[in-house]
Amino acid sequence: MLLENRKKEITANHYAYVITELTNGTLNLFDLRKPNTNLLEHVDEITQVGNCIRFKKDNLYGYYGMHTKVHFKKLDQFQGFYARFELPNGKRGWLDRNGKEYLNL
């Protein structure tokens, strides 16, 4: 069940999205062009980071459109073509805008 007063509209990559908060406190992401389609369901946090949408579930992060599941302990904003990340095992690296991960040596 949705809380009608808990909606927020964001724009990323020239598309408009709506974030809705459910009664259990989790969030869903909808594309305004496809209102009956959940793009992300039952996540803990959805934020616009530059032109990207970062989401959090179970204390892990991912970027919508690149990841279907979260697996980063930390995930920074893109600086140009790359974003820093840290995995739950402590390994660090860089994520490119195509979703490819490069671990530090």
C-alpha positions as CSV (number, residue, x, y, z in Angstrom):
1,M,0.0,0.0,0.0
2,L,1.4,3.4,-0.9
3,L,1.4,6.5,1.2
4,E,0.0,9.1,-1.2
5,N,1.8,12.0,0.5
6,R,5.2,10.2,0.2
7,K,6.1,10.7,-3.4
8,K,9.1,12.4,-4.9
9,E,9.9,13.0,-8.6
10,I,13.5,13.0,-9.9
11,T,15.1,13.3,-13.3
12,A,18.1,11.3,-14.3
13,N,19.5,10.8,-17.8
14,H,16.7,12.9,-19.2
15,Y,14.0,10.6,-17.9
16,A,11.5,11.3,-15.1
17,Y,11.0,8.9,-12.3
18,V,8.8,8.7,-9.2
19,I,10.0,7.4,-5.8
20,T,7.2,6.1,-3.6
21,E,7.4,5.1,0.0
22,L,5.5,2.1,1.1
23,T,3.8,1.7,4.4
24,N,6.6,-0.6,5.6
25,G,9.1,2.2,5.0
26,T,10.7,0.7,1.9
27,L,10.9,2.5,-1.5
28,N,9.9,1.7,-5.1
29,L,11.0,3.5,-8.2
30,F,8.7,4.0,-11.2
31,D,9.3,5.4,-14.7
32,L,6.7,8.1,-15.5
33,R,6.5,6.8,-19.0
34,K,5.5,3.3,-17.7
35,P,3.5,4.1,-14.5
36,N,2.5,0.4,-13.8
37,T,6.1,-0.8,-13.9
38,N,8.3,-1.0,-10.8
39,L,11.9,-0.5,-11.7
40,L,13.1,-1.0,-8.2
41,E,11.1,-2.6,-5.4
42,H,11.4,-2.6,-1.6
43,V,14.8,-0.8,-1.4
44,D,15.9,1.1,1.6
45,E,17.2,4.2,-0.1
46,I,17.0,5.8,-3.6
47,T,19.1,8.9,-4.3
48,Q,20.0,10.9,-7.4
49,V,23.7,11.1,-7.7
50,G,24.6,13.3,-10.7
51,N,22.8,11.8,-13.6
52,C,22.6,8.4,-11.9
53,I,20.2,6.8,-9.5
54,R,21.9,5.0,-6.6
55,F,19.9,2.6,-4.5
56,K,20.6,0.8,-1.2
57,K,19.2,-2.4,0.2
58,D,20.5,-4.3,3.2
59,N,23.4,-1.8,3.6
60,L,24.7,-2.4,0.1
61,Y,24.6,-0.1,-2.9
62,G,24.1,-0.2,-6.7
63,Y,23.3,2.0,-9.6
64,Y,20.0,1.6,-11.3
65,G,20.5,0.5,-14.9
66,M,23.8,-1.1,-14.2
67,H,23.0,-3.4,-11.3
68,T,20.0,-5.6,-10.7
69,K,21.3,-6.5,-7.2
70,V,23.3,-4.5,-4.8
71,H,26.8,-5.6,-3.9
72,F,28.9,-2.6,-3.0
73,K,29.6,-1.6,0.7
74,K,30.5,1.9,-0.6
75,L,29.7,3.4,-4.0
76,D,30.8,7.0,-4.8
77,Q,29.5,9.4,-7.3
78,F,31.0,9.2,-10.8
79,Q,34.0,11.5,-11.4
80,G,34.0,11.6,-15.2
81,F,33.7,8.0,-16.4
82,Y,34.6,6.2,-13.1
83,A,33.2,5.9,-9.6
84,R,35.1,4.5,-6.6
85,F,33.7,1.4,-4.8
86,E,34.4,-0.9,-1.9
87,L,33.1,-4.5,-1.7
88,P,31.9,-6.1,1.5
89,N,35.2,-8.1,1.7
90,G,37.2,-4.8,1.8
91,K,38.5,-4.9,-1.8
92,R,38.3,-1.6,-3.5
93,G,38.3,-0.5,-7.1
94,W,36.7,1.6,-9.8
95,L,33.3,1.2,-11.6
96,D,33.0,2.5,-15.2
97,R,29.7,3.9,-16.6
98,N,29.2,0.7,-18.5
99,G,29.1,-1.2,-15.2
100,K,32.5,-2.9,-15.5
101,E,34.4,-3.2,-12.3
102,Y,38.2,-2.8,-12.0
103,L,39.8,-4.0,-8.7
104,N,42.8,-2.2,-7.3
105,L,46.0,-4.3,-7.5
